Amino acid sequence: QRLAGMPEIEACHSVAGVESYIVKVRVQSPAALETLLGQIRGTAGMTTRTTVVLQTFYEHRPIVPAG
């Protein structure tokens, strides 16, 4: 809820495991990422760990029904 107003955030997932959430963001530059991470830390009061996507091979694939 606290991050919902940040337009750079494309998705926020609650996950099992070491991390509590995975947040997918899209920004224009490393400097913009650094700024956004500061905003996320300040707004949500959390620490972050960052992975940068270098290349996307596919995205938004349809869900195939089991069977």
Legacy VTK file of the C-alpha trace (Angstrom):
# vtk DataFile Version 3.0
C-alpha trace
ASCII
DATASET POLYDATA
POINTS 67 float
0.000 0.000 0.000
2.784 2.426 0.898
4.436 2.054 -2.512
1.266 2.135 -4.635
1.687 5.809 -5.554
5.111 5.350 -7.169
4.564 5.079 -10.938
7.995 3.482 -11.521
6.834 0.368 -9.656
5.288 -2.064 -12.125
4.562 -4.930 -9.717
4.882 -5.845 -6.054
4.819 -9.522 -5.018
4.653 -10.974 -1.508
6.974 -13.991 -1.525
8.064 -16.899 0.660
11.722 -17.223 1.574
14.400 -14.811 2.693
12.851 -11.776 1.029
9.419 -10.473 2.046
8.585 -8.764 -1.248
9.840 -8.588 -4.801
9.205 -5.208 -6.396
9.602 -4.827 -10.167
10.504 -1.298 -11.200
11.333 0.376 -14.489
13.499 3.514 -14.523
15.523 5.454 -17.090
18.984 5.284 -15.534
21.120 4.012 -12.655
20.780 7.453 -11.026
16.975 7.213 -11.250
17.171 3.738 -9.688
19.240 5.061 -6.811
16.707 7.845 -6.219
13.775 5.414 -6.341
15.469 3.001 -3.944
15.914 5.856 -1.489
12.225 6.699 -1.803
11.237 3.048 -1.287
13.460 2.736 1.787
12.116 5.964 3.258
8.453 5.370 2.472
8.257 1.693 3.388
10.911 1.733 6.118
12.677 -1.309 4.708
16.059 -2.378 3.428
16.498 -3.333 -0.218
18.581 -5.698 -2.292
18.805 -4.939 -6.001
19.146 -7.084 -9.116
19.407 -5.294 -12.472
17.938 -6.927 -15.591
20.384 -6.660 -18.479
18.203 -8.199 -21.190
14.622 -9.493 -21.390
14.024 -12.475 -23.643
10.261 -12.639 -23.136
7.660 -11.082 -20.919
3.889 -11.231 -20.393
3.569 -14.837 -21.556
0.029 -16.235 -21.421
-0.821 -18.822 -18.773
-1.282 -22.218 -20.409
-4.027 -24.338 -18.806
-2.854 -27.619 -17.246
-4.001 -30.763 -18.820
LINES 1 68
67 0 1 2 3 4 5 6 7 8 9 10 11 12 13 14 15 16 17 18 19 20 21 22 23 24 25 26 27 28 29 30 31 32 33 34 35 36 37 38 39 40 41 42 43 44 45 46 47 48 49 50 51 52 53 54 55 56 57 58 59 60 61 62 63 64 65 66
